[in-house]
Amino acid sequence: MRSFVVVVLALALFCRACCCSREERDERKGKVELQHGYTQGTSMAGFFKAQFIEIDTDTFVGALKAGLSRAKSVMTEQDMRERVMALQKDLMVKKAEQGKAMAEKKQGGRRSLSC
């Protein structure tokens, strides 16, 4: 008898989940999309900060929307490739400068310890 009740309750819950209104499905879908969007946004922000990349958020959001809607891009593919390559070169220079500064700092610390 108990197993029958459990099966009936499980079936009722399953039917409720399958037969929920379109508004409820849209609301749930919206929450999931919001969570995914927020998660991706914070992840990207962390990446930009870690790489010392400064961006204009309004331009970034506009480009993201345009890309997702397949709207015509403001820049050509060639322009975008060139900008990305220039950014990568700038990042390599910054990383090299940071490494050099850290090595000098570390070497300066060793000198003070040996005195």
N, C-alpha and C positions, 0 to 999 in steps of 0.2 A: 504494500500500500504506500509506504514512504517513497519508494522509487518512482511509483506512478505520479505522486504529487510533485516530486523533484522534476520529473520529465515535463509535466504540464507547466510548471513555473518557468522552466528553461525555455520551453516552446513559446510561452506568452512573452517573455522578455525578448526572444529572438524576433517574434512577429512585431513587437513594439519598435524594435530597432529598425526593422526592414520597412515598416509602414509609417514611419514618422513623416511629418509634413515636409513639404519642400522648403518652407521657411526654416524649420529646424535644421535640415540638412545644410542649407545655405549658411545658416548661423555657425554651425560646427565647422564647415569648410572655411568660413571667414576667419574663425579663431585659429585654425591650423595654419592658414596662410599668413596670418599676422605673426604667429609664433615663428614660423620659418623665416619670414622677412626680418623680424627683429634679430633672430639668431644670426642670420647671414650678415646683417648690417653691423652688429657688434663685432663679429669675427673680422670683417673687412676693416673696420675702424682700428682694431687691435693690430692688424697687419700693417696698415698705413703708419700708425704710431711707431711700431717697432722698426720700420724701414725709414723713418723720418721723412715720410712723403706728406707734403701739404697739398690739400685739394680744396677746391671751391665746392662745397656740398650742394649748392643749388645747381651748378653745372653738372655735377655727378648724378644727382637725382634726375635731372632732365635727360641726360644721356641714357641713363638706365631705363627710364620710361620709353624713350624713343627706340631703344634696342629691343625691349620686350614687345612693343607694338609694331615692330618692323617698319617704323617710320623712316623717312629718308634722313640719312646722317648729315650733320652739318659739316663734317670733315670727310675727306676721301680716305679710302683704305691706305693709300700710300702715305698721306699725312699722318694717319694714326700710327702706322708702323715706324715712321721716322721719329715721332714723339716718344714712342715706347723705347726705341733704341737710345735716344738722348737721355731719357729718364734712367735707363739701366746704366749708362755710362756715368751719370751723375751719382747714382747710388754706389757704384764701384769706387769712385773717387772718395766719397764720404766714408765708406767702410775702410778704405786704405788709410785715410787720415785718422780715423778713430783707432785703428790698429797701431799706427805709428805713435799716437799720443799715449796709448795704453802701454806700449813697450817702453817709451821714455819715462813714463811715470813709474813703471815697475823697476826699471834700471835705476832711477833716482832713489827709490826706496831701498834698493840693495846697497847703494853707496852709503846711505845714512846708517844702515845697520852695520856695515863693515867698519865704520869709523869709531 
